[in-house]
Amino acid sequence: MQFAFGLILTLLITPALIWAAHHYGWLDYPDERKQHSGAIPVVGGLAMSFAIAIAAAWYLSDADIFWGLFISVSIIVAVGFLDDRSGLSVTWRFLAQGLAALIMTLFAGAQLASLGDLFGFGTVTLGMFAVPFTIFAVVGMANAINLSDGMDGLAGGLALIATVFVAVAAYASDRENTLVALLILGGALFGFLFFNLRFPWRSRARVFMGDSGSLMLGFLLAWAAIRVTQAASNPLPPVAALWFFAIPLLDTVSLMLRRIQKGESPFHPGRDHLHHVLLRVGYTEGQVVLFIHALAVILGLVGFFGWRFGVPDAVLFYGFVGLFVLYFTGVKHAWKLMRLIISPHRP
């Protein structure tokens, strides 16, 4: 029922906000970085946020985590909307995100106290570093989802895939309130994708989520993942959760390191994400989105079955590190791979 509530509210709210976007100029125009055609309303994130807030107020208002989560997410959505409208400096964006993460950490029941047996030498507990590390993790996840928002349906699909995996973990860990929030989020995402995905009868998205949506999605998913990894009953290992978010995390950390190596700001916008590389190889946007979503499912299943079959945390962690090295090397030398793929072999 929570899923249906989130879905129906998003389907009802989005058309109204699309009208408002055209009326007030909340539109995204093509430029040297954005290759879409025409002016697209940037209100998908607002629609999802309103739908989630209404549904959460209905189902979770009596929960002790409600107000902490509501206030922190409201800050994230407001910052994202302001950034969509007029642009904010990196400093102000991160200060606001850090404040929201602090409120979430202290008042919404999500704090990383343990990272599990990451290295194979015993459980890693954070102690006095739990709060700052949680803030770092939440802000990092929010921005990883934000940076993955580069094609119609891409970030929304990645968020939906992660939502399904974390929801299953929440169910197994008896995190009832977390599961309710994830079901609402899943419904909102389905509603958003109805307007954002391309279909045979529609050649482009009707709405973008904008920073207000992508930051909100990453923030909520980070909150939910922390809740299930720190559950008292059948917790999800934190390292298994990394696999649920593998694509956004691998891509974000990799591109930041590559930019630093080039002497550029890691926060400088560019066209060096995985989806840009695949486009330059010659795949269509639809093929790129489908491929990345399929890869996200496969990697998520690694984390899920690793958890369910009791694979040691250290094995999952070192496997993830190995995957990152492979990914970083492959994308860094993507031009060589492209030349091999695109250029025909001559006798």
Buried (B, 14 or more C-beta within 10 A) or exposed (E): EBBEBBBBBBBEBBEEBBEBBEEEEBBBEEEEEBEBEEBBBBBBBBBBBBBBBBBBEEBBEEBEBBEBBBBBBBBBBBBBBBBBBEEBEEEEBBEBBBBBBBBBBBBBBBBBBBBBBBEEEEEEEBEEEBBBBBBBBBBBBBBBBBBBBBBBBBBBBBBBBBBBBBBBBBBBBEBEBBBBBBBBBBBBBBBBBBBBBBEEEEEEBBBBBBBBBBBBBBBBBBBBBBBBBBBEEEBBBBBBBBBBBBBBBBBBBBBBBBBEEEEEEEEEEEBBBBBBBBBEBEBEBEEBBBBBBEBBBEBBEBBBEBBEEEBBBBEBBBBBEEBBEEBBEBBBEBEEEBEEEEEEEEE
